[in-house]
Amino acid sequence: MTRTRGRTGKTKPQAPVHAAEIVREYGPFAGADHIAGVTHDGHRVWAAAGSKLLAFDPETGQLAGTLDHAGDAGTAFDGTHLYQIADARIDKIDPATGDVVASIPAPGHGRDSGLAWAEGSLWVGQYRDRKIHQIDPGTGAILRSIESNRFVTGVTWVDGELWHGTWEGDESDIRRIDPESGAVLERLEMPRGTGVSGLESDGADLFYAGGGGSGKVRAVRRPKRERP
């Protein structure tokens, strides 16, 4: 959107802001004092915890498995494989064995944050660059980029909506943005001091938000709205 010069008395509408409704906390988990990326495979929540990937049952909160694989940023699931950012690459992982079946370069060359799978592409957050890149999952080539106005942490798509986490100092939120322009459409403010590292939707009414150094994953209610 462009602003017409000389026009006064009109301000850009502010995106609605709601207090985030945290419905449950998971962890900290033994041996995992930091949570980075988070994803959901339809049954279990996966969380990147430094030197390993953890899977837990969101109903019981109990660990369901671990994979020995470095994970210092975003995690995603395409319906069959996990994708994990590790340093300057993105590994495609068999969740049953932990085997890496392919790797591509990460677009931020080690400065990447969130990761999501949607529309046959990977979507990669760039924290300090305040961008989200859509990339080819086979080559890592950047297909397009979306600008944000805050540092980008976790990224997720649900029902055609693009959401990402932010975390600056003690302030953090989960925001819905226009996937074309990057304009903020809605924000869920987390309690002060409660950060969002990774982010994933369960495909329904919850987000799972990594809590960074808290070692926790938090379930956050997704706002209800009329859907076709």
C-alpha positions as a Markdown table, in Angstrom:
| # | Residue | x | y | z |
|---|---|---|---|---|
| 1 | Met | 0.0 | 0.0 | 0.0 |
| 2 | Thr | 1.3 | 3.5 | -0.8 |
| 3 | Arg | 0.5 | 6.6 | 1.1 |
| 4 | Thr | -0.7 | 9.6 | -0.9 |
| 5 | Arg | 1.3 | 12.7 | -0.1 |
| 6 | Gly | -0.5 | 15.7 | 1.3 |
| 7 | Arg | -3.4 | 13.6 | 2.7 |
| 8 | Thr | -3.9 | 14.3 | 6.4 |
| 9 | Gly | -6.3 | 13.3 | 9.1 |
| 10 | Lys | -6.2 | 9.6 | 8.2 |
| 11 | Thr | -4.2 | 7.0 | 10.0 |
| 12 | Lys | -3.5 | 3.4 | 8.9 |
| 13 | Pro | -5.8 | 1.0 | 10.9 |
| 14 | Gln | -4.1 | -0.9 | 13.6 |
| 15 | Ala | -4.2 | -4.6 | 13.6 |
| 16 | Pro | -6.4 | -6.0 | 16.4 |
| 17 | Val | -4.4 | -7.1 | 19.5 |
| 18 | His | -5.5 | -9.9 | 21.9 |
| 19 | Ala | -3.9 | -11.3 | 25.0 |
| 20 | Ala | -2.6 | -14.7 | 24.1 |
| 21 | Glu | -4.5 | -17.5 | 25.8 |
| 22 | Ile | -2.0 | -20.1 | 27.0 |
| 23 | Val | -4.0 | -23.3 | 27.6 |
| 24 | Arg | -1.2 | -25.6 | 28.6 |
| 25 | Glu | 2.6 | -25.8 | 29.2 |
| 26 | Tyr | 4.8 | -28.8 | 28.4 |
| 27 | Gly | 8.3 | -29.4 | 29.9 |
| 28 | Pro | 11.0 | -28.6 | 30.8 |
| 29 | Phe | 12.1 | -32.0 | 29.5 |
| 30 | Ala | 15.0 | -33.9 | 31.0 |
| 31 | Gly | 18.3 | -33.0 | 29.2 |
| 32 | Ala | 16.6 | -30.2 | 27.2 |
| 33 | Asp | 17.1 | -26.7 | 28.7 |
| 34 | His | 16.3 | -24.8 | 25.4 |
| 35 | Ile | 13.6 | -25.2 | 22.8 |
| 36 | Ala | 14.1 | -23.9 | 19.3 |
| 37 | Gly | 11.9 | -25.2 | 16.5 |
| 38 | Val | 8.5 | -26.9 | 16.9 |
| 39 | Thr | 6.3 | -28.9 | 14.6 |
| 40 | His | 3.3 | -31.2 | 14.7 |
| 41 | Asp | 3.0 | -34.5 | 12.7 |
| 42 | Gly | -0.7 | -34.9 | 13.3 |
| 43 | His | -0.2 | -36.9 | 16.5 |
| 44 | Arg | 2.9 | -35.8 | 18.2 |
| 45 | Val | 4.6 | -32.5 | 18.8 |
| 46 | Trp | 8.3 | -32.3 | 17.8 |
| 47 | Ala | 10.7 | -29.9 | 19.4 |
| 48 | Ala | 14.3 | -29.1 | 18.6 |
| 49 | Ala | 16.4 | -29.1 | 21.8 |
| 50 | Gly | 20.0 | -28.4 | 20.8 |
| 51 | Ser | 21.6 | -31.8 | 20.3 |
| 52 | Lys | 18.3 | -33.8 | 19.8 |
| 53 | Leu | 14.8 | -33.7 | 18.6 |
| 54 | Leu | 12.1 | -34.6 | 21.1 |
| 55 | Ala | 8.6 | -36.0 | 20.3 |
| 56 | Phe | 5.8 | -35.8 | 22.9 |
| 57 | Asp | 2.2 | -36.6 | 23.1 |
| 58 | Pro | 0.2 | -33.3 | 23.5 |
| 59 | Glu | -2.6 | -35.1 | 25.3 |
| 60 | Thr | -0.5 | -36.6 | 28.1 |
| 61 | Gly | 2.7 | -34.4 | 27.9 |
| 62 | Gln | 4.8 | -37.6 | 28.0 |
| 63 | Leu | 7.8 | -38.0 | 25.8 |
| 64 | Ala | 7.2 | -40.4 | 22.9 |
| 65 | Gly | 10.7 | -40.5 | 21.4 |
| 66 | Thr | 14.0 | -38.7 | 20.7 |
| 67 | Leu | 16.2 | -38.4 | 17.7 |
| 68 | Asp | 19.9 | -37.6 | 18.0 |
| 69 | His | 20.1 | -34.7 | 15.6 |
| 70 | Ala | 21.3 | -31.1 | 16.0 |
| 71 | Gly | 18.5 | -28.6 | 16.0 |
| 72 | Asp | 19.3 | -25.0 | 16.8 |
| 73 | Ala | 16.4 | -23.3 | 14.9 |
| 74 | Gly | 13.2 | -24.2 | 13.0 |
| 75 | Thr | 11.5 | -27.6 | 12.5 |
| 76 | Ala | 8.9 | -28.6 | 10.0 |
| 77 | Phe | 6.9 | -31.7 | 8.8 |
| 78 | Asp | 5.7 | -32.4 | 5.3 |
| 79 | Gly | 3.4 | -35.3 | 6.1 |
| 80 | Thr | 6.2 | -37.8 | 5.8 |
| 81 | His | 9.6 | -36.3 | 6.7 |
| 82 | Leu | 10.9 | -33.8 | 9.3 |
| 83 | Tyr | 12.9 | -30.8 | 8.2 |
| 84 | Gln | 15.4 | -29.4 | 10.6 |
| 85 | Ile | 17.6 | -26.3 | 10.5 |
| 86 | Ala | 21.1 | -27.1 | 11.7 |
| 87 | Asp | 23.7 | -24.4 | 11.3 |
| 88 | Ala | 23.7 | -23.3 | 7.7 |
| 89 | Arg | 21.7 | -26.2 | 6.2 |
| 90 | Ile | 18.2 | -27.8 | 6.3 |
| 91 | Asp | 18.2 | -31.5 | 6.8 |
| 92 | Lys | 15.3 | -33.8 | 5.6 |
| 93 | Ile | 14.9 | -36.5 | 8.2 |
| 94 | Asp | 13.2 | -39.9 | 8.4 |
| 95 | Pro | 11.3 | -39.5 | 11.7 |
| 96 | Ala | 11.2 | -43.3 | 12.2 |
| 97 | Thr | 15.0 | -43.8 | 12.1 |
| 98 | Gly | 16.5 | -40.3 | 12.4 |
| 99 | Asp | 18.4 | -40.8 | 9.1 |
| 100 | Val | 19.1 | -37.7 | 7.1 |
| 101 | Val | 17.8 | -38.4 | 3.6 |
| 102 | Ala | 18.7 | -35.1 | 2.0 |
| 103 | Ser | 20.2 | -31.7 | 2.8 |
| 104 | Ile | 19.9 | -28.2 | 1.2 |
| 105 | Pro | 21.5 | -24.9 | 2.1 |
| 106 | Ala | 19.6 | -22.6 | 4.4 |
| 107 | Pro | 18.9 | -19.2 | 2.8 |
| 108 | Gly | 20.2 | -17.3 | 5.8 |
| 109 | His | 23.5 | -19.2 | 5.9 |
| 110 | Gly | 23.2 | -19.8 | 9.6 |
| 111 | Arg | 21.1 | -16.8 | 10.5 |
| 112 | Asp | 17.8 | -18.6 | 10.0 |
| 113 | Ser | 15.0 | -18.9 | 12.6 |
| 114 | Gly | 11.6 | -20.5 | 12.0 |
| 115 | Leu | 10.6 | -23.2 | 9.5 |
| 116 | Ala | 7.3 | -24.3 | 8.1 |
| 117 | Trp | 5.9 | -26.6 | 5.3 |
| 118 | Ala | 3.0 | -25.4 | 3.1 |
| 119 | Glu | 2.0 | -25.4 | -0.5 |
| 120 | Gly | 4.8 | -27.8 | -1.4 |
| 121 | Ser | 7.4 | -25.3 | -0.2 |
| 122 | Leu | 9.5 | -24.6 | 2.9 |
| 123 | Trp | 9.0 | -21.2 | 4.5 |
| 124 | Val | 12.1 | -20.0 | 6.4 |
| 125 | Gly | 12.1 | -17.1 | 9.0 |
| 126 | Gln | 15.0 | -14.7 | 9.0 |
| 127 | Tyr | 15.3 | -13.3 | 12.5 |
| 128 | Arg | 17.3 | -10.1 | 12.2 |
| 129 | Asp | 16.5 | -9.6 | 8.5 |
| 130 | Arg | 12.8 | -9.5 | 9.4 |
| 131 | Lys | 11.9 | -11.7 | 6.4 |
| 132 | Ile | 10.2 | -15.0 | 5.6 |
| 133 | His | 11.6 | -16.8 | 2.5 |
| 134 | Gln | 9.6 | -19.3 | 0.5 |
| 135 | Ile | 12.2 | -21.8 | -0.8 |
| 136 | Asp | 12.3 | -24.9 | -3.0 |
| 137 | Pro | 12.6 | -27.9 | -0.7 |
| 138 | Gly | 14.7 | -29.8 | -3.2 |
| 139 | Thr | 17.3 | -27.2 | -4.0 |
| 140 | Gly | 17.0 | -24.4 | -1.4 |
| 141 | Ala | 16.4 | -21.8 | -4.1 |
| 142 | Ile | 14.5 | -18.7 | -2.8 |
| 143 | Leu | 11.2 | -18.4 | -4.7 |
| 144 | Arg | 10.0 | -15.2 | -3.0 |
| 145 | Ser | 10.4 | -13.2 | 0.2 |
| 146 | Ile | 7.9 | -11.5 | 2.5 |
| 147 | Glu | 9.0 | -8.5 | 4.7 |
| 148 | Ser | 7.9 | -8.3 | 8.3 |
| 149 | Asn | 8.3 | -5.3 | 10.6 |
| 150 | Arg | 9.6 | -7.3 | 13.6 |
| 151 | Phe | 12.2 | -9.9 | 14.2 |
| 152 | Val | 10.9 | -13.2 | 12.9 |
| 153 | Thr | 11.1 | -16.4 | 15.0 |
| 154 | Gly | 8.7 | -19.4 | 14.4 |
| 155 | Val | 6.6 | -19.6 | 11.2 |
| 156 | Thr | 3.4 | -21.6 | 10.5 |
| 157 | Trp | 0.6 | -21.8 | 8.0 |
| 158 | Val | -3.0 | -22.9 | 8.9 |
| 159 | Asp | -6.2 | -22.6 | 6.8 |
| 160 | Gly | -4.4 | -20.3 | 4.3 |
| 161 | Glu | -3.2 | -18.0 | 7.1 |
| 162 | Leu | 0.4 | -17.2 | 7.6 |
| 163 | Trp | 1.5 | -16.6 | 11.2 |
| 164 | His | 4.9 | -16.0 | 12.7 |
| 165 | Gly | 6.4 | -15.4 | 16.2 |
| 166 | Thr | 8.3 | -12.4 | 17.3 |
| 167 | Trp | 10.7 | -12.0 | 20.2 |
| 168 | Glu | 12.5 | -8.8 | 21.1 |
| 169 | Gly | 13.7 | -8.3 | 24.7 |
| 170 | Asp | 10.9 | -9.2 | 27.1 |
| 171 | Glu | 8.2 | -8.7 | 24.4 |
| 172 | Ser | 6.9 | -11.5 | 22.2 |
| 173 | Asp | 3.8 | -12.1 | 20.2 |
| 174 | Ile | 2.3 | -14.4 | 17.6 |
| 175 | Arg | 1.0 | -12.5 | 14.6 |
| 176 | Arg | -1.0 | -13.1 | 11.4 |
| 177 | Ile | 0.4 | -11.3 | 8.4 |
| 178 | Asp | -0.8 | -10.8 | 4.8 |
| 179 | Pro | 1.3 | -13.4 | 2.8 |
| 180 | Glu | 1.6 | -10.9 | -0.1 |
| 181 | Ser | 2.4 | -7.6 | 1.5 |
| 182 | Gly | 3.6 | -8.7 | 5.0 |
| 183 | Ala | 1.0 | -6.3 | 6.6 |
| 184 | Val | 0.1 | -7.3 | 10.2 |
| 185 | Leu | -3.5 | -8.4 | 10.4 |
| 186 | Glu | -3.8 | -9.6 | 14.0 |
| 187 | Arg | -1.5 | -10.1 | 17.0 |
| 188 | Leu | -1.6 | -12.3 | 20.1 |
| 189 | Glu | 0.5 | -10.8 | 22.8 |
| 190 | Met | 2.4 | -13.2 | 25.1 |
| 191 | Pro | 2.8 | -12.3 | 28.8 |
| 192 | Arg | 5.9 | -10.1 | 29.3 |
| 193 | Gly | 9.0 | -12.3 | 29.6 |
| 194 | Thr | 7.4 | -15.2 | 27.8 |
| 195 | Gly | 9.1 | -15.6 | 24.5 |
| 196 | Val | 8.2 | -17.5 | 21.3 |
| 197 | Ser | 11.0 | -19.3 | 19.6 |
| 198 | Gly | 9.4 | -22.0 | 17.3 |
| 199 | Leu | 5.8 | -22.0 | 16.2 |
| 200 | Glu | 3.5 | -24.6 | 14.7 |
| 201 | Ser | -0.3 | -25.0 | 14.3 |
| 202 | Asp | -2.0 | -28.3 | 15.1 |
| 203 | Gly | -4.2 | -27.7 | 12.0 |
| 204 | Ala | -7.1 | -26.8 | 14.2 |
| 205 | Asp | -7.4 | -24.4 | 17.2 |
| 206 | Leu | -4.0 | -24.5 | 18.8 |
| 207 | Phe | -0.5 | -23.1 | 18.2 |
| 208 | Tyr | 2.5 | -24.8 | 19.8 |
| 209 | Ala | 5.1 | -22.2 | 20.7 |
| 210 | Gly | 8.7 | -23.0 | 21.7 |
| 211 | Gly | 9.7 | -21.2 | 24.8 |
| 212 | Gly | 13.5 | -20.8 | 24.2 |
| 213 | Gly | 15.5 | -20.9 | 27.3 |
| 214 | Ser | 12.5 | -21.8 | 29.5 |
| 215 | Gly | 12.8 | -25.3 | 28.0 |
| 216 | Lys | 9.0 | -25.3 | 27.6 |
| 217 | Val | 6.5 | -25.7 | 24.8 |
| 218 | Arg | 3.3 | -23.8 | 25.2 |
| 219 | Ala | -0.1 | -24.4 | 23.7 |
| 220 | Val | -1.7 | -21.1 | 22.7 |
| 221 | Arg | -5.4 | -20.8 | 21.6 |
| 222 | Arg | -5.9 | -19.7 | 18.0 |
| 223 | Pro | -8.6 | -17.1 | 17.7 |
| 224 | Lys | -11.9 | -18.3 | 16.4 |
| 225 | Arg | -13.4 | -16.7 | 13.3 |
| 226 | Glu | -16.0 | -17.4 | 10.7 |
| 227 | Arg | -14.4 | -19.8 | 8.2 |
| 228 | Pro | -15.9 | -20.8 | 4.9 |
